[in-house]
């Protein structure tokens, strides 16, 4: 007997992810709204889009555009309750391995000019997955789908060549069915990621390699279409008048203005009424704004989110010889060397660059943030060995010096001291430069310049991920990861074999192999959820305790100004839903911090009731 999804929400997404109290731009109405039917929203940006091929990209800034152009099977309301989107209803079999969706009839694919091209059908989801799982297309999100869809990995690797054996099929024109490799109670939460976006197969075939190269070479079924796309000038989105849910598109025009100095210039541009949003007021301006009669009533906090930030040690260095990659590789494979840096990093001092008032609230001791998932009312970060890690501050000068002495003794004769530590950063925001300067000074002061020589290096924002992290062009690097689905496994993905992060599987002295073993054991447990969580907690504890990474902070917690009502948008910590403008309205002015806190409290109360009702 099949069970309705709505009856299963609590045991899945709600009882796990949706119990979080973080706000990523969602909730209730607060303040007075502008004329939503005619409002234009304006924002400045510094990182350019390189592709519109949503079936290939894994770039966050590209998600921001594409999430508004193409709809997903499900979406979330402003309280984080799942609701229909391109699927009107759905069900799963008893063991959650077969999922069936009824596709909304009458939804149109349209061109950039608004001309109708075709109806959205079940086959569109089959065609998209066939593209994603074809390794020749080099989809950067293929691993997400391949790891969950039956025979997805086998097709991607070439072990099987008949796509009909892959677990996705159009039962009929408006019925879609996925068959999974294993039970996945979190599968719904994965469907808001780009690898599960639909595509019209005929259009895709017609365009070939041109698909996604510009706004004319994609189709739209979402709330917005491109009006203008002028790289390093502006991007303009306009409401899609053929959209099936156009009554919920309140902002009719979105204008994004390019400026390579966006982070520096945005505050003044806002004050001149040239833009409507400043994502982050630079830390050196926050105090000034709060003291200003003109500005104090428009600046407010941003709530912590679910993007986890951590400093990664690179076990596969590919950087220039001037930074001595061979020497670094020998040093980083010594645990005492890593532990010395791990305990020397004063994260509070670094966080104060962007949050000088309450840095402790942003500190993250684990990779998985608090309030992401729970097991029987116990937060995941309090399970097993994570409990001790969660409740401690790793910074300790005495401990650091002990590890330093051990490392220097063990590495004497094989490593040249001081070890050069290449620490690049994204130059897109001024706070990034300030933070790494603090890290450099603080690490060298604590550990001594006889031990390490931290070399910070500014890198341009465009192509940063490709040229730095994915290229292995660093020794130590601040990285981030956001969840893709409602399960602890999602936060282990950056560290799994084949990932493009620091490649801990290459760590020597047995630690890499041991971590892989623990991770594989956790992934294999798919029926006993409590045991599964305990196993993932053990693997994450090992990753941290062996200093294979250094947990740092979560996103949010800084200060912004915005004419967008921060409590109107869809709420979801995973996928691309939080990037949508659908449902958002504009205020006459940005909230004050007091107004924001009152609205947040109201939203949290309303959300609690909404989750209970959904249950």
N, C-alpha and C positions, 0 to 999 in steps of 0.2 A: 504493500500500500504506500503510495507517495504522500509526502507531507508538503503542505504549502510553505513557501519561503517565509511569509509573514509570521507563521507560527513558530518558525525556527530562529528568529532574529536574536532572541536572548541568548540562546545557546551558542550562537555564532558571533556575529559582529558586535551586537549590543553588549553582551555580557563580557566582551573582551575589549575591543578598541573603543567602543562608544561610551564606556564608563569614564573616560578621560574628561577632565574639566578644562582642558586647554581650548583657546580660541584662535582659530586661524582665519578670522574674517567671516563670522557667522552670527546669527541670532535674532534678536528682537528689534523693534523700532524704537529709536531713541533720538531725541532732537527733532528739529523741523526739517523736512525734506525739501529739496529743490524740485523744480518741475521735471519729474522723471521722464515724461513722455517726450521731452525735447532736450534733455540734458546731454551735453557733451562732456565726456571725461577726458582729461589730459594728464599725461605722465611723461617724464623724461627718462631715457635709458642710455646705457653706454655699451652694452654687449649686443652685437648684431646676430640676427638669425642667419644660419648658413644653409638650412634646408627646411622645406615644408613637408617632406616625406615623413609623416608620422609613424609609418611602419618601420622606419630605420632609426630615427633619432632617439637619444636618451638625454638630450640637453634640456635642462629645466627651463631656460628662457624660451625655447621652442615649444615646450609644453604650454607655456602661457598663452601663446597664440592659438595653437592647434586645438586645445581643449574647448575653445570658443567656436571653432569651425565645424567640428565633428562630434556627434553625440555618442554616448556609451549605452550599453544595455540597461544599466541601472545608474542612478545618481542618488544624492543624499539631500535631505532638506536642511534648513538652517540649524537644526538641533542635532544633526548626525543620524537621523533615521533614514534607512534605505527606502527608496521609492522608485516606481517605474520610470523609465525613460524611453529608449527604443524598444524595450521589452515591456509589455503590459502586464504579464504575469509569468510565473515560473514555479517549478517544482523540482524536487530531487528524490531519488530512490532512497531506500532505508539506510544504506551505508555511505551516502553522499558521493557516489562515484559517477552517477549519471544525472545530468542537469538538463532540463528541458525548458525552453523559453518561447513564449508567443510574441512574435514581432509586431510592433504597432503598424497597422495598415494606413496607407495614405501619406507616409513621410516621404518627402521628395529630396532627391539629390539635385542640387542646382549648381550652375557654373558661377564664376566670379561675377558675371553680368546679371545673375538672377534668373537665367533661363533654366527651365526644368529639363533634366537629363534623363532621370529614371526614378522609379520607386525604390526605397530601401527594402531589401528582402533578406531572408535568412541566408541565402547563398553569399551575400556580401561579407558575412562573417567567416564563412568557409574560405572564400577567396583571399581575405586578408591574412588568415592564419597560414594558408598555403604559401603566401609571399614571405611572411615572417620566418617560417620554418625552413625556407629554402636558403641554405647557407651561402649560396652565391650572391644573395641580396644583402648580406652583411648587416642584418638587423641588430642593433645594439641592445634590444630588449628581448631577443629570441629566447634567451635562457629562462626568462620568466615563464613563457608559454610552454617551452620544451620540457621544463621540469615538472609540469602538472598535467598536461594533456597526454592521453594514452598514445604511445608510440611517437610522441613529439621528438624526443631525443634521438630515437632510431632514424626517423626521417631526416632530421637535421644533420646527423652524422653520415647519412648515406647508407646505413645498414639496411633500410627498406627504401624502396623507390616509388611505391604505389601510395599516393596520398589518401586513397580511400581507406587505408588501414589506420590512418590517424584519427583520433577520437573527436572528430567534429563533422557534423553532417546537417544538411538542410532536409529535414523530414518531409516538408512540403514548402510552399512558397513563403509561408509566414511562421514556420515552426523550426527552431534551431535546437540542436542537441549536442552537448559536450559529454564525452566519456573521459574520465580521469584515470591516471595511473594508479592512484591510491585515494582513499577517503580524504576529502579536504573540506572540513566544515567552514573554512575561510574563503572558499572559492569565489563567492559573490564579491568580496572585497577586492579581488584581483581584477575584476572585469572593468574597473575604472582606469586601467593602465592602457597605454597606447598600443601594446601588442594585441589587444582585443578590440581595437577600433574596427569598424567595418570599412570596406572599400568596394566600389563598383568594379567588378572584374573586367567588364568590357572596356571601361575607361582606362583602367590600369594597363591592359594589354595594348590599347591604342597609344598610350603615352610612352610605354617602355621606360627607358632610362630618364626620360624627361619628367616622369611623375614626381611632383613635389619640388621641382626646380624653381617655380614661381607661382603666384596666385592663380594664373590661368591654367596651370597644370595639376590642379587638384579639384575635387568636387566638395561641396558643402552640404551638410544636413543639420548643422547646429544653429545656434542663435545668431551668429554673425558671419559675414563674408568680408573679404578684403575689398576695400575701396581703393587704397593706395598702398604700394609697397616700394619704397625708394630707399634702398640700403644706405645707411649712414646719413639719412635725412629724416624720414618719418615713415610710420606705419599707421594706417587708418582702417579701423573696422567699422562697418555699418550693420545695423540690424537686418537680418534675413527676413524679408517680408513673406517668404514661403515657409517659414519655420512653423512646425506643428504646435509649438507652445509659445507663440510670439507674444501672448499677453503677459508673460513673465520676463520679457526683455524690456526693462524699464529705461535703461540707458541706450539711446539710439545710435550714438556715435562715440567711438573711442579713438583718440589721437595720441600716438606715442611719438615723442620727439627725440631724435638722436643727439647726444652730446657726449663726447668722450670724457668730459669732466662732470658727468651727471651728478655723481655723489657730492661733489663740492658745490656745484651751482644750484642744485635743486632747492635748498631752503630759500635762497633769495628769489628764485623764479616763482616759488609759491607765494611769497610776500608781494610780488609784483602781479599776482593773479595770472600767471602764464601757465601754471600747472595746478593740478588738484590733489597731488599726493607726493609726499616725501617719505620713502620707505624707512629711512633712518636718519634722524638728526645727528650729525657728527657729535661725538662726545664732548668736544671742546666748546660746542654751542649750547648744549642742553641747559647748563646752569644759567647762561645768559638769557635764554628764552624764558625760563621759569621766573626770572627776576624782571622781565620786561612786561609792562602793562599791556603792550600791544600783542605780545606773543604768548603769554602764559595761559591764555584761555583757549588755545588751539593745539597745544602739544599734549600728547598722552602716551602712556605705556603701550607696548605691544606684549601680548601674552606669550609665554613660552609655548613653543610648538613641538613637533615630533621629529624634526630634523636633528639627528645626532651628529655632533662634531667631535673629531678625535685627531690627535697627532699620530701619524702613521710612520713607522720605521720602514724603510725600503730595503727589502731583502734581495732585490734584483736591480741594483743601480745601473743606469744607462747614461749617466751624465758625463760631462766633459772631463778629460784627464786632469785639467787644472784643479778639479775638486777631489782628485785621488779616489776614484770609485773602488779600486781594489783594496785600498787601505780601509775604506769605510765598510766594505763587505766583511772583512775579517773582524773589525771591531763590533759591528752590529750583531754578529752571530755569537758574541759573548754575552751571556745573560746578565752578568754583573755590570757590563757597560750599559746595556739597555736600562737596567734597574736604576743605575746612577742618574741617568737623564730623566727617567720616569718620576723619581722622587724629588728631583731638583726643580721640576717645572712648577712654579708658583702660579697655578691657574687663576687664582683670585686676582693676582696682580695683572695678569693678561686680560681677564674679563673686564676689569675696571676701565679699560680703554673705551669700551662701548657702554658699560653700565656701571657708572661710578657710585651710585647710591645703594644698590643692593646686589652686588656681584654674586654673593652666596646663592641667591635664588636661581641663578643660571648655571651653577656648577653641575657637571654631570660626571658621576663616578663610574657609571656603567656605559655600555654601548647602547643598550635598549633604554629609552627614557622611562621615567615613572609614569604610571597611569595609562600605559599603552594596552596591556592585557593583564588579566588576573586569572587566578585559578581558585575557585571556591572562596572568593572574597579576599584572597591574598594577592597583593600586587606582585607581578613577575619579578621585579627587582628585589623582592624580599624572599625569593625562593632559593634554598640551598646556599651555596657559597656566595651568591650575589648579595645576600643580606649584609654581611660584614663589609663588603666592598662599597655598597650603597651608602653606608653610614659612616664613612671615614673620609678624611682628606689625605691624599697620598703625599702631599708636600711635607718633607721632613729633612732638614739640612744635615742632622746627625746621621740619619740612615743613608742619605746620599753620599756622604763622605766615606762611610764604611764600604759601600758598593764601589766607589771610585778606587779606593785602595786595593780592593780585591781584583778589579778589572785591570789596573795598571800592572799588578804583579803577574796575573795570568797572561796578559798580552805582551809583556816585555819581550822584545826581540823579534816579535812577529808583526807588530803594529807600530807605525810611526806616530808619536804624540807631538803636538796636539792633533787630534783627529779632526779633519775638516768636515763640518756638518752643513751641507747645502740645504738652505731653508728658503725656497721660493714662496712668493705670495701673489695673489691676484691684485693688480694695481687699480682695479675698478673702484675701490672705496678707500678713502683716506685712513679709515680705522684699521684696515688690514696692515698698512705700513707701520702704523703706530704700535699695533699689537706685536708684530714680529720684532720690532726694535726693542720692546719690553722683554720679549722672550729671549732674544739674543743677550741683552745686558744681564738679565737675571740668571740665565743658565751659566754664562761665563763667570759671573760673580760667585755663584754657589759652587760650581765645579772647578773653577780655575782655568785660566788660559793655557796652563800646562797640560790640560786634559783634552779640551775641545776648543775648536775655533769655528764658531757659528758664522756662516756666510749667508746673509739674507740677500735675496735677489728679486727685484720687481719684474713681473711678467704681465704682458697685456691681457685684458679680460677676454677679448675675442680669441677663441681657440685655446683657452687656458687649460681645460681638462685634457684635450688631445695632446697638447705640446708639453705638458708638465706631468700630470699624474699618470695618464695612460702611457706616456712615453718613458716612464721611469726616470724622469729628469729631476730627481730630488733625493736627498738623504732622509730628511725629516720634513713632513708636510701636513698642514691642517687640511683634513678631508671632511666631507659630510656625507650622510646617507639618510634618506627618507624612506619610510616603510612603503612597501608595495601591496601588502595584504595583512590581514589581522592574525598574525602568528609570530612567535619569537624567531622563527626561521628567517624572516625577512631581514632582520638585523645581523644575521650571520652571512648573508650573501656577499658583502664586500670582501670577506676573508676566505671564501670558498675557493677551491682550486679552479683556475681558469679565469678568475676575476681580474679586474684592471686596477686593483688597489695595491697594497704593499706586498702581496704574495707571501703570506706567512707559511704556506706549504713548503716554501724553499728554505725556511729557517733550519739551520743545522743543529746538531747535537740531539736529535730526536724530538724536539719540541714541535716542529712542523708536522711530522708524522702522527704524533700523539693527538694534536689538535684535530687533524683530519679524521682520525679514528673516532674521536668523541663526537664530532659533528655528524659523521655518517651514522653513528648509532642513534643520535637524536632524530635525524631525518627519517630513519627507518621506523620509528615508533609513531604510528598514525591513528591508533585506536584508543589507547589509554592517554588522554590529554594531560592528566596530572603527571604521569611518568614522562611524557614528551617534554613538558615544560621543565621538569627537574633535570632532564638530560641536556637540554639547551642551556639551562642555567649553569650546569657544570662546565660545559664547553666554553661559555662566555667567561666564566670565572677563571678558567685556565688561560684563556687568551690574555686577560688583564693581568693575572698574577705572574705570568711569565714575561710581562712587559713587551708583548708583541705589538701592542698599541697603547696609547695614552688617552683615555676618555677626557673630554674637555668641557663641552657645553652643549646647550640646545639652542635652537633658533628662537627668535623673539626676545622679549625681555628688555628691548631697547625702546627708543622713543620715536614717534612718528607724528606727522600731521596728515590728515586725509579728509576729503569731502565725501568719500565713500562711507556709508554707514557700515561700521565693522561688524554689525550684528544682523545683516541681511543675507549674506552670501551662503552658499552651500558649505557645510562643514564635513570635512573628511580628512583624516591624517594620512591617507594613502591614495595612490593614483594621482590623477590630474584634476579631480573635481574642485579642489580649492582654488584652481586657477580661473574658474568660470566667472564671468560677469553676470550670468543669468541670475535674476532675482535681486541683484544689488540695486540700491537706490543711492542718490546723492543728497547730502545735507547742505544747508546754506553755508555752514562753516564747520570746520573740524571740531570735534569734541574737546573739551578741557579734560584734564586728568580726573577731576572729580566726577564729571559727567560720564566719562568712560567707566570708572570703577562702579558707579551706580548702575549703568547699563549692563555691565558684565555680571554683577550680582543678580540682576533681574533675569538675564539670559540664562545663567546657571540654574536658577530656580525653575524657569520654564522648561529648560532642557531635561532636568530630572523628571518632571512630570511627563514630558513627551516620551522619554524612554520607558517609563512605567506603563504608559498607555500603549505603546508599541508592543510591549511584552504581552 
